[in-house]
Amino acid sequence: MHARKRLGILFSNQEDAFWMDPIIMSVITAAIGIAGIAGSGFVTAAGEDAYKRLKAVVRRRFAAAEPALLELEATPASEAPRLALADRLTEAGAAGDEELRQTAQDLLAALLALRDQPQPPPLLDFDRLVAAQRFEISDVKAAGTVLRAKGARFEGEFVFRGVQQSGSRQSSGEPEKH
């Protein structure tokens, strides 16, 4: 895949990503990866340690970038914190920094190691599911997929509330209706 297309996965404006120093891009990629699965039970001790080391390097050597890293940690799906972190790291002189490169590389390696770990089965797994009237899933904590159905038909109300899945935030008290 061309570099512009590959980097465009992280940024809607491919030009924002293309100019970026590879070390800064690695830091952003690693931070997004770990933040996306934090609290899910999937992060290994090695992954947690690698992220703590990365945050410590940013705090110690590029303190002006730490608030942007914490913002990215809180909202990994949002593009604005990615750009803010890139800007702060660039302004702080992080481009080409060997210690930052190594800690980001260690975190990415820990994240890649997770690919080979078995994932928990879905909490509810149906080949076919037909529900009349009301189907509700509420107040559930699951490490992985909550509901999987190859074919589903809901003829009434489908309510999904108070569910925590793979480290995501708990759904609001107001049920989601589908």
C-alpha positions in Angstrom: 0.0 0.0 0.0 1.3 3.5 -0.9 2.5 5.4 2.1 -0.1 8.2 1.6 -2.9 5.6 1.7 -1.5 3.7 4.6 -1.1 6.9 6.7 -4.5 8.1 5.6 -6.0 5.4 7.8 -5.0 7.5 10.8 -5.8 10.9 9.4 -8.6 12.0 7.1 -6.3 14.5 5.4 -3.5 12.4 4.0 -1.3 15.4 3.8 -1.4 15.7 7.6 0.1 12.3 7.9 2.5 12.3 5.0 4.8 15.1 6.4 5.1 13.4 9.8 8.3 12.1 11.2 8.2 8.3 11.3 9.0 8.3 15.0 6.2 10.6 15.8 3.9 8.5 13.6 5.0 5.4 15.6 4.2 7.1 18.9 0.7 8.1 17.7 0.0 4.6 16.2 1.1 2.9 19.5 -0.9 5.2 21.7 -4.0 4.7 19.6 -3.5 0.9 19.7 -3.1 0.7 23.4 -5.8 3.2 24.2 -8.3 1.3 22.1 -7.9 -1.9 24.1 -7.2 -0.4 27.6 -9.3 -2.0 30.3 -10.4 -4.8 28.0 -8.4 -7.5 29.8 -6.5 -8.1 26.6 -3.5 -5.9 27.4 -0.6 -7.9 28.7 1.7 -6.8 31.5 4.4 -6.2 28.8 2.0 -3.9 26.9 1.1 -2.0 30.0 4.8 -1.6 31.0 5.7 -0.5 27.5 3.0 2.1 27.5 4.1 3.4 30.9 7.7 3.7 29.6 6.4 5.6 26.5 4.4 8.0 28.7 7.4 8.5 31.0 9.7 9.4 28.0 7.2 11.9 26.7 6.7 13.4 30.2 10.5 13.6 30.9 11.8 14.7 27.5 8.8 16.3 25.7 6.7 17.6 28.6 4.7 20.0 26.4 3.3 17.0 24.5 2.1 15.1 27.6 -1.4 16.8 27.7 -1.9 15.9 24.0 -0.9 12.3 24.7 -3.4 12.1 27.6 -6.1 13.6 25.4 -5.4 10.9 22.7 -5.6 8.2 25.4 -9.0 9.5 26.4 -10.4 9.8 22.8 -8.4 7.4 20.6 -11.0 7.5 17.8 -10.8 11.2 17.4 -8.5 12.8 14.8 -8.0 16.1 16.7 -5.8 14.7 19.5 -3.7 12.8 16.9 -2.9 16.0 15.2 -2.3 17.9 18.5 0.1 15.2 19.6 2.0 15.3 16.3 2.2 19.1 16.6 3.4 19.1 20.2 6.0 16.4 19.6 7.3 18.1 16.5 7.5 21.5 18.4 9.3 19.8 21.3 12.0 18.4 19.0 10.9 14.7 19.2 11.5 14.0 15.5 14.5 11.6 15.2 14.7 11.0 18.9 16.2 7.5 19.5 14.8 6.9 23.0 11.3 7.8 21.9 11.7 5.6 18.8 12.7 2.6 20.9 9.9 3.0 23.4 7.3 3.3 20.7 8.8 0.3 18.9 8.6 -1.7 22.1 4.9 -0.8 22.6 4.1 -1.7 19.0 5.8 -5.0 19.4 3.8 -5.7 22.6 0.6 -4.8 20.7 1.5 -7.1 17.7 2.1 -10.0 20.1 -1.6 -9.8 21.1 -2.6 -10.9 17.6 -1.7 -14.5 18.4 -3.6 -14.7 21.7 -7.0 -16.5 21.7 -10.0 -14.2 21.9 -12.9 -15.1 24.1 -16.0 -16.5 22.5 -19.1 -14.3 22.1 -21.3 -14.2 25.2 -24.4 -15.1 23.0 -23.9 -16.9 19.7 -26.8 -17.8 17.5 -26.9 -19.3 14.0 -30.4 -17.8 13.7 -32.2 -15.6 16.0 -35.9 -14.5 15.8 -37.2 -12.3 18.5 -40.8 -11.2 18.8 -42.0 -8.4 21.1 -38.9 -7.3 23.1 -35.3 -8.5 23.1 -33.1 -6.9 25.8 -29.5 -7.2 26.8 -28.7 -5.1 29.8 -26.1 -4.7 32.7 -23.5 -7.1 31.1 -19.7 -7.0 31.2 -18.0 -9.0 28.5 -14.4 -9.3 27.4 -15.2 -9.7 23.8 -18.2 -9.9 21.5 -21.5 -9.7 23.3 -23.9 -10.9 20.7 -23.3 -12.6 17.4 -26.1 -13.9 15.1 -25.6 -15.1 11.5 -29.2 -14.3 10.8 -31.3 -12.2 13.1 -34.8 -10.8 12.9 -36.3 -8.6 15.6 -40.0 -8.0 15.2 -40.3 -5.9 18.3 -38.0 -3.7 20.3 -34.3 -4.5 20.7 -32.8 -2.8 23.8 -29.1 -2.8 24.5 -28.2 -0.9 27.7 -25.6 -0.9 30.5 -23.2 -3.1 28.5 -19.4 -2.9 28.9 -17.6 -4.7 26.1 -13.8 -4.9 25.5 -12.8 -1.9 27.5 -15.3 0.4 26.0 -17.2 2.9 28.0 -20.4 1.7 29.5 -23.4 2.6 27.5 -25.5 5.4 28.9 -28.6 4.7 31.0 -30.7 5.5 28.0 -31.2 2.3 26.0 -30.2 2.0 22.4 -33.1 0.9 20.3 -32.5 -0.9 17.0 
